[in-house]
């Protein structure tokens, strides 16, 4: 592969954009080198400005479950854009989208559209605090809920410590309102609730962690969180920005049959355009402005008609076809093939998968929490990543991210990936 134009454009981008990227996940910091600059995409493939072609397992970090440039989605966007791009007024598209989301997601009786996953989680936390009259939140190490101040918090000196800022610009006063505990650790949650009676507004969790790599919930973990939240008068918030409409039509809450009080969504519900949403029980959501207690939340572009029609068209395809069975079959064939190659050569790696999202960990496994993930061999992953890239396989440039399979990935894509994987593992462990 030749990357001369990508390198030149990235150097120029660094003059005008911090780090040359508009989201840190796009940088190649964890693996070294310069990111490739993507020009176009179609189905399972992306193409960079140097003309290189890649099988894509980033899928815009999850939204493109149908693949790139799906004809129905593109046609809907094209048609809707002819009527205008934004009105600052209610539209039919947002009504149709909200009704469909409420119909598909078991716990959601009412939903508010926003513009990003971060906006959804920030709004859900504010609503939880307003509804309960409490201030503390419990979050989990290794889970990412966007860049809101309440979430950029390290754990303290023990699992029971209130947080300290994980980023300049987050006030200590804000950090002290968040308590971080290990993922898959119910005892830590119990301890926080016991030490802070009547003070915890919400427990927020990725029901399947996707931002320390894919880490499934342990047996009884989500059920346990539901019981603890109910008994303590605390709201349970599922951050399904990644898992919503990804692991099943009803998200992780449907897959594991555990109902949260509030759900945060994004990615797939925008069909590749910027979007977010939060929703839940009627008695809670009726406190969002302009109703009830009028918990404040607003947005000029919320419910944007083009984003709504892209998301609605995507969700209709997910509802009307046996997409999830196909995704499961493709992801299973790919990951079982990858692990077969690794095991036959004695490479100490593992793959953790839920539906069409998975991570290849350079760790013998299992990976149950952030501490386990942190033991991965990131240097070997970096060598593996660049070998895969040079062979035309585009992966997330971090050991601690999920790969995504789309409905557009084919048997040929799987075969190409497995061939590249065998060579990349050999180079990584050389």
Secondary structure by P-SEA (a helix, b strand, c coil): cccaaaaaaaaaaaaccccccccccccccccccbbbbbccccccccccccccccccccccccccccccccaaaaaaaaaaaaaccccccccaaaaaaaaaaaaccccccbbbbbccaaaaaaaaaaaaaaaacccbbbbbcccccccccccccccccccccccccccccccaaaaaabbbbbcccaaaaaaaaaaccccccbbbbccccccccccccccaaaaaaaaaaaaacbbbbbcccccccccccccccccccccccbbbbcccccccccccccccccccccccccccccccccccccccaaaaaaaaaaaaaaaccaaaaaaaaaaaaaaaaaaaaaaaacccbbbbbccccccccccccccccaaaaaacaaaaaaaaaaaaaaacccccccccbbbbbcccccaaaaaaaaaaaaaaaaaaac
